[in-house]
Amino acid sequence: MGWPVSEALPIHAVLPELLAALRGCSGAVLVAPPGAGKTTAVAPALLDEDWCSGTIILTSPRRVAARAAAERMAQMLGEKPGETVGYLTRLDSKRGARTRILVVTEAIFVNTILGDPELAGVSAVLFDEAHERHLDSDLGLALALETQGVLREDLRVLVMSATIDGARFASLMGEGTPVVESEGRAYPLDIRWLGSSPQMRVEDAMTAAIVTAWKEQDGDILAFLPGVGEIERTRERLAERLPKALVLPLHGQVEPADQRAAIRRDADGRRRIVVATAIAETSLTLDGVSVVVDAGLSRRAEFDRAAGTTHLVTHRASQAAAAQRAGRAARQGPGVAYRLWEEGGHAGRKRFDPPEMETVDLAPLVLDLAKWGTSDPASLQWLDRPPEASVAAARKTLQGLGALDAEGRITPFGEKLATLPLDPASAAMVLFGAGHRLAQTAARLALLLQERGLGGRGEDLESRLARWNSDRGAKAEASRKLAGRWAAQASKLVDGAADADIPAAVLLAAGRPDFIAKRRDASGEGWISAGGRGFMLDPASPLARANFLVIGDAQGQAKGARITSAIALDEQDLEKWLGDRIERRKVLRWKGNRIEALVERRLGAITLASGPDPEPDSTALVDMLVDKALENPAKLLPAELLARASFIGLDTFTPDKLATTAQVWLAPLLEGRRDLDISKGKLVDALLGALDWDDRQRLDSEAPREFTSPAGTTHRIDYTGDDAPSAEVRVQALFGLERHPMVGKAPLLLKLTSPAGRPIQSTRDLPGFWRGSWEDVRKDMKGRYPKHRWPEEPWAEKPSLKTKNAFQNSGG
């Protein structure tokens, strides 16, 4: 073809090496710094290669970058997009019969290869900006490598990036995969550290920094902020501080024409301030930019498995992201980058952002892999394997939708879901709508959940839908066309029933059954979902007055995630259209000190109605009582018996053994009951009955319950105290006893008392006591209790509790 070179780019120096590598190998890795020209120069250079007779697919991480790359390549050829070079994004496309280079977003490539695993007519797939490690990029690469290994040995796969570890990707792609490195341009870059001020809002700090850069530097300014809200607030402040400056936003919600204006130099030569999200971090070269102002923040979507929602989380930008951003200033000449943090803290930032594989919802990936024919993600080639916990959560979600069977294989319904270019929940919603001839409405709802800004703002999705339907703007029209394509695809997959007046909330619930929620309080602030998760809603929201909602999105952590979009659901519609999900369930609950038996109608974790159960399952009652008893056995069981068993090392009554044998000794005592108010005597008898004859004899002989004194009195032996075994005995009952009493091999602690039952002394050596401290005790007691016997040699006396006179009169 003879590709025109309008300017010498650093990448041209290594193109011969790269072309030679791809002639001899089916894959390669290209590492080239920002501005080297890899995005726009490599694909055209491959067109004249002998092996390249088909289409070259170039994947791009973002729609803006895909369109800009295609437009730049077409411009270099002197053509319009859609001729030799085309692009395909979700909201916009330009391609034709002559298109040889097709720039697509990563998600579209995944859908392409799933629909045609052989990639018929495709000669090469180029993965641009692979270092960003998006989920679709990692998945697309894994699928492309499998296609290459099994179906298409001739398919070339090229991984390109500015900051990736080339050797690691080469190892993934197979032994001998060449790594080609471009030096890139080396324009000077001056880094200026402005420091941070925790007290200042980010938009205030950024406005001040941009004004400083505007005054100190020449050239256009590119400012990085974490999100659309911060961008708009910064634009408002700049309008006051720099009223004559051309301030242009650049993010995913900006119209394509305005995105082009932000990327290109101003036609009238005015200086620009482009205020952007991370969308401008890679892939794009913004003409005329020589100054970067970086807030040092990035906002990423993270999936909370506990809440079941994806929320945006703001983090400190990684060192790699900061380097990419700063590099935007020195792409076309010397540049300056202002950073709103301290130089000393830069090393403490993470080197790279984590791969999306570790942070996002993996339900789309698991469904795609099931369609591909594998239920085990580990069977594919990954730079980082999908986390097992996230895969398990994804399988549970997909099984709840009916997309996977119990073994993780894709179902016929799952095949239909995977056919649509949507996440599984949205696809289920659109298919349900198509089945009732409401595919258009369902598809528009699905798009509302994905495209922020459509239909304005507010939690009420139905209101946003109405506003979008009446919006005649270019983006609204393009979005409706996209939703129409989804609806048309879905309608071909199902047989439409007769027209039905199905409310939007029911359509939404078809894809998000776990996110049907019921109000928990009068204010409408607290909500419980069918999936068992709690959510919060602004009490001032019009939705707060509803009894039921279907939640479209929520932000924040699992405990109290804030509802950001939802539709009110009428209870009658819930019963009519979602009745197949409502269960009648017998429920046993522990209330106070008793079991409460109920019959409930439930939608997952939501109780719709509840009443007493006149015929509860007796076995379930007993099982619940047993479980409750075993939560705290010490509270129920006779402590003395357990202590006796423990004293002699009898393990029959250990917590583990008691739990194992509870159905034998405890369950019979609980039949017909709803509480644990069982007498200790019955529990002792039951436990003793569980012992075999030998253990029972050993317990009685080695750990007797009572001690019998020489006077014939009986005294309970305490095995529970720290000083066990012990017994409280009146000292006169021990007269005549020369040897100390034993319990098994342990001396019994004798807690000696006076005739009035007051403690005198404790001993484990009675003979020593008689001949030792007894004399002092005797003198004291004789004065206090003169009517009782206090002999000098008690071991030689007859035991008796009688007074002196009574003892003598009895013949003692």
Sequence and secondary structure as in RCSB ss.txt:
>XXXX:A:sequence
MGWPVSEALPIHAVLPELLAALRGCSGAVLVAPPGAGKTTAVAPALLDEDWCSGTIILTSPRRVAARAAAERMAQ
MLGEKPGETVGYLTRLDSKRGARTRILVVTEAIFVNTILGDPELAGVSAVLFDEAHERHLDSDLGLALALETQGV
LREDLRVLVMSATIDGARFASLMGEGTPVVESEGRAYPLDIRWLGSSPQMRVEDAMTAAIVTAWKEQDGDILAFL
PGVGEIERTRERLAERLPKALVLPLHGQVEPADQRAAIRRDADGRRRIVVATAIAETSLTLDGVSVVVDAGLSRR
AEFDRAAGTTHLVTHRASQAAAAQRAGRAARQGPGVAYRLWEEGGHAGRKRFDPPEMETVDLAPLVLDLAKWGTS
DPASLQWLDRPPEASVAAARKTLQGLGALDAEGRITPFGEKLATLPLDPASAAMVLFGAGHRLAQTAARLALLLQ
ERGLGGRGEDLESRLARWNSDRGAKAEASRKLAGRWAAQASKLVDGAADADIPAAVLLAAGRPDFIAKRRDASGE
GWISAGGRGFMLDPASPLARANFLVIGDAQGQAKGARITSAIALDEQDLEKWLGDRIERRKVLRWKGNRIEALVE
RRLGAITLASGPDPEPDSTALVDMLVDKALENPAKLLPAELLARASFIGLDTFTPDKLATTAQVWLAPLLEGRRD
LDISKGKLVDALLGALDWDDRQRLDSEAPREFTSPAGTTHRIDYTGDDAPSAEVRVQALFGLERHPMVGKAPLLL
KLTSPAGRPIQSTRDLPGFWRGSWEDVRKDMKGRYPKHRWPEEPWAEKPSLKTKNAFQNSGG
>XXXX:A:secstr
     SS  GGGGTHHHHHHHHHH SEEEEE  TTSSHHHHHHHHHTTSTT  SEEEEEESSHHHHHHHHHHHHH
HHT  TTSSEEEE SS EE  TT  EEEEEHHHHHHHHHH TT TTEEEEEETTGGG  HHHHHHHHHHHHHHHH
T TT EEEEEESSS HHHHHHHH TT  EEE       EEEEE    TTS HHHHHHHHHHHHHHH  SEEEEE 
SSHHHHHHHHHHHHHHSTTSEEEEESTTS HHHHHHHHS  TT   EEEEE GGGSSS   TTEEEEEE  EEEE
EEEETTTTEEEEEEEE  HHHHHHHHHGGGSSS EEEEESS GGGGGGS SS   GGGTS  HHHHHHHHHHT S
 GGGS  SS   HHHHHHHHHHHHHHTSB TTS B HHHHHHHHSSS HHHHHHHHHHHHTT HHHHHHHHHHHH
STTTT SSSBHHHHHHHHHH  SHHHHHHHHHHHHHHHHHHHHS   S     HHHHHHHH GGGEEEE STTS 
EEEETTS EEE  TTSGGGG SEEEEEEEES STTEEEEEEEE  HHHHHHHSGGG EEEEEEEEETTEEEEEEE
EEETTEEEEEEE SS  HHHHHHHHHHHHHHSHHHHS HHHHHHHHHTT GGGSHHHHHHTHHHHTHHHHTT SS
    HHHHHHHHHHTS HHHHHHHHHHS SEEE TTS EEE B SSTT SEEEEEGGGGTT  S  EETTEE EE
EEE TTS EEEEES HHHHHTTTHHHHHHHHHHH TTS   S GGGS    S HHHHHHTT 
